[in-house]
Structures are given as structure tokens and as C-alpha cells.
Amino acid sequence: MKKLLLMIVVCASAMSMQAQKFALIDMDYVFKNIPAYERANEQLTQVSKKWQAEVDALTTEAQTMYKNYQNEVVFLSAEQKKARQDAIMEKEKQASELKRQYFGPEGELFKKRTALMNPIQDEVYNAVKDVSELRGYQLVLDRASDTGIIFGSPKIDISDEVLRKLGYAN
């Protein structure tokens, strides 16, 4: 009796698994074929380099101030030493604050990335959803980000179909 029950459960789960349809998508491939995404990435890179140069300039200025202080420390009075140390610490604080303002978790780069990338990502998500609903897929896996996929048949890869849906014929 137990064997019969076990056999029924196994058959039922096998039939339900066969009813499900799966697809793969390579999101890296999709995004690389969307010119707006590439332009946004380039824009973020340029802004990031500019902001990093500003932070580096302040850091270099603080280091120069410290080296000058070390060279002149023997000639300075106690008040002058304190004033120089305070100025160096203030410059280091400015550099740190600027870095946090630009690159912190809620910084300008995060906000800019969100503003530039989210509309494109939403558009791709909606195209994937449309293709999935049209074809009856219950699950779409990203082969680019999931290291658990060892093999995926090209027959179930919908990357090119999603690009066509977005208007980027490939």
C-alpha cells in the first residue's frame, strides 16, 4: 500500500513538473545590445571618474599639507602645530565627506545610476514578462547571474526574442 501511494506521489509530481515551462535569458547579452544602456553606463563611468578626481585632489592636498607639516614641525610653536593639525584633519574630513556624498550608499552615483538604469531595466523586465506570458513560461532564469545553471539548451533561451520585443532586432 505504501509503495502504491509513493508511486502515485512520484507520478503526480513528475506530471506537474512536465506541465511547467522554463526559459533562460542572458541579461548581460540583452543589456549589451541596448544602446541606451551602454550610453548610460558610459555616462556613469565619466561622472564617476570626474567625482573620483575631485576626491583624489582633496586627499592629495591633505597629504601635501601633512608632508609640509612634518618638514616644518620643529620650527612651529604649539599654537601653530595645533592650527596645522586641525587644518590637515579638516581637509581629510572634507575628502571623506565628499567621497561619502558621491559614492556612499545614498550618494549621488547611486541616485544617478537609479535614474538612468531603472527605466531601461523596467522596460526589459516588462518585455521578459510579455514574452513569458505569451509563451506560457512559469519561470525565466538569468543564465548570466546564476552560477547554478550548468547547461541550458539554446532552444529555451529567449534573449533574442526579448531584444526583438524591445525593438532591437538581432
C-alpha positions in Angstrom: 0.0 0.0 0.0 2.8 2.4 0.9 4.6 1.6 -2.4 1.4 2.4 -4.3 1.0 5.7 -2.5 4.6 6.6 -3.1 4.3 5.7 -6.8 1.3 7.9 -7.1 3.0 10.9 -5.5 6.1 10.5 -7.7 4.0 10.2 -10.9 1.9 13.3 -9.8 5.0 15.4 -9.2 6.6 14.3 -12.4 3.4 15.2 -14.4 3.2 18.6 -12.7 6.9 19.3 -13.5 6.3 18.4 -17.1 3.5 20.9 -17.3 5.8 23.7 -16.3 7.7 25.6 -18.9 11.1 27.2 -18.3 13.2 29.6 -20.2 16.6 31.1 -19.9 17.8 34.6 -20.7 21.2 36.2 -20.7 20.7 39.6 -19.2 24.3 40.7 -19.9 23.8 39.9 -23.6 20.4 41.7 -23.6 21.8 44.9 -21.9 24.9 44.9 -24.1 22.6 45.0 -27.2 20.6 48.0 -25.9 22.4 51.2 -26.9 20.7 53.3 -24.3 22.0 51.0 -21.6 25.6 51.3 -23.0 25.3 55.1 -23.1 24.0 55.2 -19.5 26.9 53.0 -18.4 29.4 55.3 -20.2 27.8 58.4 -18.7 28.1 56.8 -15.2 31.7 55.9 -15.8 32.6 59.5 -16.9 30.8 61.0 -13.9 32.4 58.6 -11.5 35.9 59.4 -12.9 35.2 63.1 -12.5 34.0 62.8 -8.9 36.8 60.5 -8.0 39.3 63.1 -9.3 37.7 65.7 -7.0 38.1 63.3 -4.0 41.6 62.5 -5.0 42.5 66.2 -5.3 41.4 66.8 -1.8 43.2 63.7 -0.5 46.4 64.8 -2.2 46.0 68.3 -0.8 45.7 66.8 2.7 48.8 64.6 2.1 50.8 67.6 0.9 49.7 69.6 3.9 50.8 66.7 6.2 54.2 66.4 4.5 54.8 70.1 4.8 53.8 70.0 8.4 56.3 67.1 9.1 59.1 69.1 7.4 58.3 72.3 9.5 57.1 70.8 12.8 60.4 71.6 14.6 60.1 75.3 13.8 56.4 75.7 14.8 55.1 76.9 18.1 52.4 74.8 20.0 49.6 77.0 18.6 50.9 76.8 15.0 51.2 73.0 15.4 47.6 72.7 16.6 46.4 75.0 13.8 48.2 73.0 11.1 47.0 69.7 12.6 43.4 71.0 12.6 43.7 72.2 9.0 45.0 68.8 7.9 42.2 67.0 9.8 39.6 69.3 8.3 41.0 68.7 4.8 40.9 64.9 5.3 37.3 65.2 6.7 36.3 67.2 3.6 37.7 64.5 1.3 35.9 61.8 3.3 32.6 63.7 3.3 32.9 64.3 -0.5 33.6 60.6 -1.1 30.5 59.7 1.0 28.4 62.3 -0.8 29.3 61.0 -4.2 29.9 57.2 -3.6 28.1 56.4 -0.4 25.0 54.1 -0.2 22.6 57.0 -0.8 25.2 59.1 -2.7 25.0 60.9 -6.0 26.3 58.0 -8.0 23.6 55.7 -6.6 20.9 58.2 -7.4 22.2 58.8 -10.9 22.5 55.1 -11.6 19.0 54.6 -10.4 17.7 57.4 -12.6 19.5 56.2 -15.7 19.2 52.4 -15.4 15.8 51.8 -13.8 13.7 52.8 -16.8 15.8 50.6 -19.1 15.7 47.7 -16.6 11.9 48.1 -16.2 11.4 48.1 -19.9 13.4 44.8 -20.2 11.6 43.3 -17.3 8.2 44.1 -19.0 9.4 42.6 -22.3 10.5 39.4 -20.5 7.2 39.3 -18.7 5.3 39.7 -22.0 7.3 37.0 -23.8 6.9 34.7 -20.8 3.1 35.2 -20.7 2.8 34.8 -24.5 4.8 31.5 -24.4 3.4 30.2 -21.1 6.7 30.2 -19.2 6.3 29.9 -15.4 10.0 30.6 -14.7 12.7 32.5 -16.5 16.2 32.2 -15.2 19.1 34.6 -15.9 22.0 32.5 -17.1 24.4 35.4 -16.7 23.9 35.8 -13.0 23.0 32.3 -11.8 26.1 30.1 -11.4 23.8 27.2 -10.6 23.0 26.6 -14.3 25.4 24.1 -15.6 23.8 23.7 -19.0 20.9 25.4 -20.7 19.7 24.5 -24.1 19.8 27.3 -26.6 16.2 26.2 -27.6 14.9 27.7 -24.4 17.0 30.9 -24.5 14.6 33.9 -25.1 17.3 36.6 -25.1 17.0 37.4 -28.8 13.2 37.3 -28.6 13.2 39.8 -25.8 15.5 42.1 -27.8 13.1 41.9 -30.8 10.2 42.7 -28.5 12.2 45.8 -27.3 12.8 46.8 -31.0 16.4 45.8 -31.2 16.4 43.2 -34.0 19.2 40.8 -33.7 
